[in-house]
Amino acid sequence: MIRVAAVGDIHMGPESEGALRPSFETLPECADILLLAGDLTRHGTPDEARVVAREIKDLAVPVVAVLGNHDHHDDRPDEVAAVLQEAGATVLQGRSTVVTSGDKRIGVAGTKGFGGGFVGRCAGEFGEPIMKEFVRYSRREADALRESLEALGQDEEGCDVRIALTHFSPVEDTLAGEPLEIYPFLGSYLLAEAIDTAGADLAVHGHAHAGTEHGMTSGGVKVRNVAQPVIGRAFHVYNLRAADRMPA
């Protein structure tokens, strides 16, 4: 069994320094990896990122993250990512990574994602240039997720599990509790299409603070909203059954 700890939307700043570290230090007892599903800072400043970095530095489990919209607010996402990477995290944006925990190989494909809505109630690539770019950006994010998941599927040594990590939601299920009017700004069905096309064992996201933890894509992939206001704890752990890998 592979134990996946995950949390998003921790929105850390100077006043919250040290709040998560005691819980994170217990991770080796209960998890093989920690996933951070974006909105790790409040306003996307490097100083806030350094607070997050101190929470995760030298943890005894691998840490993989994506950034969220809050982490882009100060227009310095590359600096935020660099600070987290210096602390040992792998920060994904349209790419994948394979981390090992003992003899287990855990593949994670990550991208921030974007809005646009869901089937029957979604934005279309039509009209003004700015509207077309909105939809094209969301499509590029989804395409990057699909390609990253496919790359994991082609890994020569094989992955025991493949996980899709985003900030925005791929399904409506995990938005239940949020006002319907803002669903188009909380996720996109294009992400779910990417996940179902490429295949995954689990999809993890944040962003929807008033949403619901459990959901599923139409293709049967489990989706979990791990925004901290939803799970109500420092992280939640999901157990995944390892696939049988062919020998290299």
Summary of the structure (lengths in Angstrom):
residues: 248
radius of gyration: 16.9
end to end distance: 21.0
largest distance: 53.3
contacts: 953
relative contact order: 0.18
helix: 33%
strand: 25%
